[in-house]
């Protein structure tokens, strides 16, 4: 039996972000890197309907700007190896033995598994699709692997049987390079990353002005991007076109959660004085509450105004297999609330810029 250190993450916007925080958030040396990043937000718009992008928004850190290269490659605390699943089949007797050997060598393993074959998943025996799972422990006596994923549409840490993992791996549903990659993550030792105040202020300035000083996505031609504070305009655009994607609000809420923890880090390391900390921390807490209230409002409206519901309402809602028809006055009320939060976010970010030492 062996388990690598993995704690429930402070934010869970997407699998890769949740994995990064679950592994690093309690590594003291990695705090400076975590809080020097996860500052910027980005909203995606597809240029046409031919190559649709499933996401509409995320942290800027989620994607590298290079196709098939994972976000982990940008983190100095990870030694990253990326392997195609077909290569694993050539050299390993089965996926379970491969995973156990990787864990014994202190590697976390990110792998795509068909949720149709996973009892933990809400899609079990209902819907075939491959979703990312991270594996970080095993118990040979019980023939179980310890994993984490969005099994029931919220991030959870759960045990899975050897047999279920093998079946979900052998019956991959999607045939593309992205879902066929297996990523191994090993913590690097003796990495000294110093928090860069200048870089933080540049990212914060980008956030306030809706810019990207690194032009990370300049090679991607099938989407346009809105950055930072313009993320709010993306939300309004999305909801105005009857795409009521609650994830956009959850990402915004996570953004405020990270900021709260970042402010605590600033105080511990004398980047901000105690009086300014108290004022900004309360301000950000108020922002977090407002965002959470709006997120809950979206979930409530989506439940109330769902159309063509089968018998199991909650399950179908969770899997996003229906569409929603909000009355115009509900839509207008939502957009007004988002506009108010945007104004407050600008004030908070500007104040923070002036208070950092």
Secondary structure, 3 states (H helix, E strand, C coil): CEECCCCCCCCCCCHHHHHHHHHHCCCHHHHHHHHHCCCCEEEEEECCCCCCCCCCEEEHHHCCCCCCCCHHHHCCCEEEEEEEHHHHHHHCCCHHHHHHHHHHCCCEEEEEEEHHHCCCCCCCCCCCCEEEEEEEEEECCCCEEEEEECCCCCCEEEEEEHHHHHHHHHCCCCCCCCCCEEEEEEECCCCCCCCCHHHHHHHHHHHHHCCCCCCCCCCCCCEEEEEHHHHHHHHHHHHHCCCCCCHHHHHHHHHHHHHHHHHHHHHHCCCCCHHHHHHHHHHHHHHHHHHHHHHHHHHHHHHHCEECCCCCHHHHHHHCCCEECCCHHHHHHHHHHHHHHHHHHHHHHHHHHHHCC
